[in-house]
Amino acid sequence: MSATVFRGSAATGGNGTTYSRPVWASAAMRAVVEDAQAVARSDARVLITGESGVGKEIVARLIHEHSGRTGPLVTINCAGVPESLLESELFGHTRGSFTGAYRDRRGWLGRVHNGALFLDEVGEMSLRMQALLLRFVEHGEIQRVGAERVQSAGDVRLIAATNRNLLECVAEQRFREDLYFRLNVIRIDVPPLRERPEDVPPLLAHFLETFSVVYDVKPPVIEDAAMGALMAYSWPGNVRELSNVTERLLVRNRSGVVSVSDVTATMATSGSARAVGSPDSQGRSTADMLYYRMVKAGESFWTVVHSQFTSHDLTRRDLNELVARGLATTGGDYRGMAALFNTSPREYRRFRTFLMRYGCRPEARHP
């Protein structure tokens, strides 16, 4: 299933950690939490903005928990679902409407009664899907794939999130202006972790406690110098990167104390281009950073790109930009690009299938 259903007071993340509420010490996050709790009392549509990994889905859960709605919060990642499947997930389909449609099926907009639908990375929707969503937003109507008539949706609240500047997308005619203003009734901006370093200690303590239970070990003591290094780091991957770094620190620790040298060694394998000696990331696109990590730092496509895409840290646009750059380097040779991105020859079919599945077909020679 491509959707995540949240029914309780906690949910399980992709790395096995369990969390549903923000952990913070900063005034900036306190304002976000207070805003989310206030918004929860209404049924107004909410647009949550912020970089990947800052915790937009956590804010959506917070809104839902305080809303009084008894139905579930269903999360659909618009960047990771092909358009044909996304339409079926949202609106449903009729039997025989496409290959594999063996029975009628209601979409989430018709099933989530008294609940909420969280559209993550809504900026990655195609213009056609935006038009379909707009009809639901304006009139509360849905039409299943293959159906001849429209029907009313259930009582579902809509919460959307994006790491894109949607106004820029509107100006570039990649996002509908009418849909933008209908989604942007209440806007909550989640600041990146580098702008709130005071949140690093409580988040670190939270993740240490969580992973110590998972691995059945005692949490190590963090030396002051090590904490200072963690707070000084720019965290391009935000809270998700901090979670991953914390897990590595815990798993690799043998002394019961985390020193600044432990932090330095861990950050060197954290997946940050800056941590392995790349040029400063300021002004560099996501595709540039991914390209550097594979071509210059020698990391594998499966570690750098595939894992981040499947965990919703990368969008299809990021993936297409990276593929276009790789094909430009190899003269349109997909096999050459696979080797450039450090995949083995036996993995080529898997590599090509993954790219084709998510629409990576930039104009280039296809051998």
N, C-alpha and C positions, 0 to 999 in steps of 0.2 A: 504493500500500500504506500502511496506517495505522500499521504497526509499524516500528520502527527496529531493524535487526539489527547488532549490534556483534561483529565477529569478530577484529579485530586489536588492536594496542597503541594505536591512536588512532582517533578518530571525528570526523566533520565536523559542526560545529554549524550552526545555522540561518543565521548570518551569514558562513559560509565559513571560520571559524577551525577549526583542528585542535587538539584537546586531549583528553586522557583522564585525566590525573593531576592531583591538586590542587597548587596553587602556594601556598605559605604561609610566614609567618615567625612567626605567633602561636602561643602555647602552646595556645590553644583548638583551632586547626586541627590542631596536632600530635597532640593527644589524639584527635581525630576519625579521623585517618589511622591512628594506632596501633590504635585500636579496630576499624576496618574491616579492617586486616590480620590482627588476631587472630581476628575473626569469620569471616574467609574460610576458616579451617582446618576449620570445621564445616559441616554442611548445614542449620543452624538457619535458620528464617525470620527476616528482618530488616525492621524498620520504620524508615525514614529520615524524620525530620521537619525542618521548617525552612521559612522564607519562600520565595516564588518567586524564582528567580534565584540562590540561594545555592550551588548546585552539588550537589543531591541525586543527580542522575544520574551525576555524576563519582564520587561515593562508591560508588554501585552498581557502576560499572565497576571501581573499585579492588578491591572485594570479589571480583568475578568473576575479575579478572586473577590474584589471589593464591589462588584456590580450587583450582586444579588441574583444574577441569572443562574438557573439550576442546570442548564444544559452544558455540554462540554465546550472547550476552546479548541478548535481544529486549526492546525497550522498547515498551510500549503506553500511550498517554496516555488515561486513563479519562475525562478531562474533555472531550476533543476528539473523541470517537468516539460517534455515536448508539448507543443501547442495543442495537438490533437488529444493528448491525454489530459491536459489541463482543462480543456473545454468539458470533457466527460466528467472529470473530478468535480468541477464546479456545478455544472448544470444537469449532469446525468445523461443517459442515452436510452434509446429504445432497442429492443431485440432486432438484430440483423442490420443495424445502422452502420456497422463496420466489422471487419474480420475480428472474431473473438467476442463479439457482443451477443452472447447466447441467451440473454434475458434482459428484460427492462431493469434499469437501475437508476435510482434517484441520486442526484449529485448532492454535495454537501450543503448547498444553498437550500435544498429542499428537505434535508434531514436534520440540520442542527436547530431544532426547535428550542427557543429560549436560551440559546447558546451564543457563541461568537465565532467568527471566521477570521483568522489572522493570515493575511496575504503578505508573506515575506518577499522582499525584493520585487514589489509590484512594478517598479520601473522597467523590468525586463519583459513585461507583457508585450505581445505584438499589438499593432494598432487594431487588428480585427478583434482580438480578445478584449481590448480596452472598450471597443464599441459594445460588445456583448455585456461586459460588466456595467457599463454606463446605463444600459436599459434596466438592469436589475436595480441599480442605485436610484434611478429616477422614478421607476414605476413599480418596483418590487416584483417584476416579472422575470420568469426564466423559461427557456425553451430547451428541452432535451435534444441531444444530437439525434437526428433522424425523425423528430416529432414534427407534426404539422401545426400544432397549436401551442400557444404559450399557457403557462399556469402561474399561479401565485407562489411565491417562495414562503418559507416558514419565517418565524420571528427570530431573525438572526442579526446580530450586531456585526458591523464590519470594522476591522482594525487593519490598517495597512502599514508597511514599513519599506524603507528603501535606503540604500547607501548612495544613491544618485542625487544630483541636484535636479529635481523635476522641472523647475522653471527653465533651466538650461535645455532640458529635453523638450519642453514645450516650444521654446524658441527654435530648436532644431527640427521641429515637427516629428519628434520621435515619441511624444506623449501628448495625449489629447488635453487641451486646456480645460474643456468642460468637465472631464473626469477629475483632473487635478483639483479643481476648486470644490468638487463634491466630496472628494476624499479628505481634503485638507480643512475640515470643519474645526477640529482641534489638532494642533500640532505640538508634538513633544520632541525636542532635540536632546539626544543622549550624547554628552561630550566624550571625546576619546580619552583613554586612560592617561595619555601623556599630559593632558591638561588638568588632571586631578591626581597627582602622585600620592597625595595623602590617603587615597583609597587602596594603594598597594599593600600596606601592612595588614589591614583587616581582610582583604581578599586573600592574601597569602595565608593568613591564619586559617581562614575558612577552607581553602583548598587542602592545606596540610592536614587538617582534622578529617576532612572527607576521605582523602587518599590513605591516611593512616588506618582508617577503618577498612577500606577496600583491600589493602595489602597486609593488614593485621600487624602493623609495626608501630613503634612509638614515634611521634613527630619529633624531628630534630630541632635543636635550638638554632636560631638564626643570629649570627654575630652582627653587631651594629654596622660594621663596614660592609658586610654582605647586604644588609637591608638598604644601606645607603646606595649601593651599586644598583640594586633592583629599582629603587625609587628614581634614580637618575636616568635609567634606561628609557628610550622613547616608546617602546611597546607598539610597534606598527601593527601587530596582530591583536592588540587590545586585551580585553579580559580573557579571551579564549587562549591567547598566547601565554598569558600568565598562568593559566590553569595547566597548560602543557609543560611549561618550565617547572612549575611546582611539582608535578608528578615525576619528572626526571630527577629533580633534586632529591626527592624522597626515596625513589627506587635505588639510586646510585649511592646514597649516603651510607657509610659504614661506621662513622665515628660518633654519630649523635649530635654533631655540630656542623652547621653549614658556614663555611668561610667565604671570603671574597674570591679566593682562587676557585672554589667549587662553583660559584656563580659564573665566573669567567669561563670556566671549562664547559659548563652547561649551556651558556648562551652561545658558545661557538658552534653548538649543534642544534640551536633552537629553531633553525629555519629562517632566521632574519638575515637578509643579505648584508646588513651593516655588521652583524656579529661575526661574519667570516671575512671581513675586510673589504667589502665592496665600497664603491663610491657612496657618498651620502645620498640617502634616498629622496631628499627634498626635490620636488619637481619631476621625479621619475614616475612613469605610469606603472600600474600593476604588472602589465605585460613585460615592461623593461626589467622589473625586479625579478620576475619569474625566469625570464630569459637569462639574466645574469647568473642566477643560482644554478641553473642547469649547465650552461655553456662555459661559464667561467669558474664556478665553484664545484662543478662536477657532480651535482646532485641529480637524482633520477626523476624522470617525469612522473612516475607513480607516487613518489613521496611529495614532490613539490606541487604538482598540478592536480593529479587525480584525487588524492586524499583531501585536498582543500576544496575541490569542486563538489565532491560527494558529501562533504560536511557543510556545504552551503557558504563557504568563505569566498568563493570565486563565482562570478557571473558568466553567462554565455558570451557576453561581450568581451570580457577579459580573455576568455578562452579563444575566441575568434581573433582577437588582436595578437595573441601569442602565436597562434598558428600562422597567421599572415606573415609575421616577422620570421618565423622559422622557414616557411616556404620561400620567402624572399632570399634568405641566406643560402638555401639549397637549390635555388632555381626551379622551384615547384616540385621537387622530388620528395615524396612522402617518406620513402624508405630512408633517404638521407636525413630528413628531419627527425625521424625516429632515432637514428643513431646519434644525431646532434643532441637530442634530449636524453641520451643515456638509457635507452631501452635496448634490450637484447634482440637479436634477429628473430628468435622464436616468439617474441612478444609483439611482433609487428601487426599481426592480424587483430589482436586485442586492441592495440594502439589505434589502428585505423577505424575499427568498429566503434570505439568510444568517440572518436572525433566526428564520425559520420552521424552517430546517434543524436548528437547535440548540434547538428547543423553547421559544422565547421567546414564550409565549402567556399573559401575565398577564391577569387579568380586567379587561377594558377594552373600550370600543367599537372595533370594527374596521371602518373605513370601506370 
